């Protein structure tokens, strides 16, 4: 069934907001657990989406990429983390960075379960719930894979910095100033799609194996 623009917005809005909000809140929770209270003091450890939404990155860009039929792309206001305040900054950076993608994996599994049970919903809700669940799985899998790319300032870049020896980590971290530009170039040249698709398919297979 071909969805209208209004139907697409209605189906994707909730999964997008949840995916991005929980992702950012997870970073804040992990940072607080490992000793950095910055996000806590700025009121960013919350599931209130208004604290995390970026009008361009959370609304406009995802809407445009969704309508264009490409990889859903977007971002929220990053949760502030002062890695120097973590108890073991280089080691704990890995867990703080990994918390966001881990939350997306958890949400993708939850949406997959919602899809499995959608056929048991009242008749009027079966189709919209199934579409929303499919959107939830897709959005979270894409965000999971995107954020794990080893490119600062993405979460995968932070994880790489945490794992690399100190000298290599310092040199690699210098890429952060160019990271967003590199990402945009990869997106608009189609290279990002080619890099991500095998991993996206792999995560879909994993979720299917877990939920069936």
C-alpha positions, -999 to +999 in steps of 0.1 A: +000+000+000+013+034-010+013+057+020+004+094+017+027+121+032+004+126+062+003+088+068+042+086+066+045+114+091+020+098+115+037+064+113+073+076+115+070+105+140+068+084+172+095+058+163+119+087+153+113+107+184+117+076+207+148+064+188+166+097+192+154+106+226+162+073+243+196+072+224+207+105+239+192+098+274+212+065+274+245+085+269+235+107+298+226+078+321+259+060+313+279+092+318+263+097+352+270+061+362+307+064+353+311+097+372+303+126+349+273+147+361+273+172+333+242+159+316+225+155+349+232+191+359+219+204+325+187+184+327+195+161+298+190+128+315+153+126+306+130+109+282+113+142+275+118+146+238+117+184+239+150+183+258+167+164+229+150+175+197+170+195+172+145+212+147+168+205+118+184+172+127+154+156+144+126+168+122+136+184+089+165+162+078+148+128+087+117+140+068+136+149+037+157+117+036+125+096+042+107+113+014+137+109-009+137+072-003+173+070+010+188+060+043+170+077+071+194+103+085+192+126+114+205+136+148+194+152+181+211+178+203+241+158+217+240+151+254+270+169+270+296+146+283+328+157+299+350+126+294+377+140+317+352+137+346+347+100+341+364+078+367+386+061+340+382+085+311+396+065+282+382+032+294+347+045+304+344+065+272+337+032+254+307+024+276+292+059+275+295+059+237+281+023+234+251+031+255+233+050+227+236+023+200+228-004+226+195+015+233+187+015+196+193-023+194+169-028+224+143-006+208+146-024+175+139-057+193+109-042+211+094-029+179+100-063+162+080-079+191+053-052+186+051-062+149+048-099+159+018-091+181+002-064+159-020-090+143-037-095+176-046-059+180-081-046+175-089-046+137-087-009+133-052-008+147-036-039+130-023-022+099-011+012+113+005-006+143+023-030+119+035-002+098+047+018+129+065-013+142+083-018+109+093+018+109+105+015+145+127-015+136+141+002+105+149+035+122+166+020+152+187-004+131+198+024+108+207+046+138+225+017+154+247+010+124+252+047+115+264+056+150+287+026+152+307+038+122+343+044+134+342+081+126+345+108+153+323+123+166+300+093+161+297+068+189+318+043+169+346+069+167+345+074+204+347+036+209+377+034+185+394+062+205+388+042+237+403+010+223+433+024+204+467+029+220+471+064+234+492+078+206+470+064+178+439+074+198+451+110+200+458+112+162+425+095+154+405+119+176+418+148+154+394+136+127+365+149+148+366+184+134+360+169+099+337+141+109+304+157+101+316+170+068+329+135+059+296+120+068+276+145+047+299+138+017+294+101+021+257+105+024+252+126-008+276+105-028+258+073-020+289+057-004+273+058+031+245+036+018+270+011+003+290+009+036+260+005+058+237-019+040+256-051+047+256-043+084+220-032+084+211-066+068+231-084+094+214-066+123+180-074+107+190-110+106+201-109+142+168-093+153+148-119+133+167-147+150+161-132+185+123-125+180+112-156+161 
